Amino acid sequence: MSGSSFSCADGPMIDYERLKTALRFYSGSKHITLGPKQSATLAGYRIRVGLANSKQATFTIDRVKKA
């Protein structure tokens, strides 16, 4: 799944790549690397990685509402 992208509603495009035991997400010049059961916010999205190993990876995304 290397070189994939996603966006949600009118949000910015997020690129990601699968590493051996993690996922790396990119938005412009910013990036985050998340391992299994880690979460972070990037470009208005909350990203939660469930599973990341050499055979498969899962993650969920939600738009973060601005107050």
C-alpha angles and dihedrals in degrees: 000000000000116000098023128146140196141180133186124220107313095340126122123275115265121201121203141181132197116237126190096273104001146037124242119208125197132197113171108307094340124090140172131196117211129188128199115314094006128125138191143161122251129171094343096315129109106216122196121187115207104177132008122170138130093282106038145004133197132190140165129212134202130181111244111229115228115231 
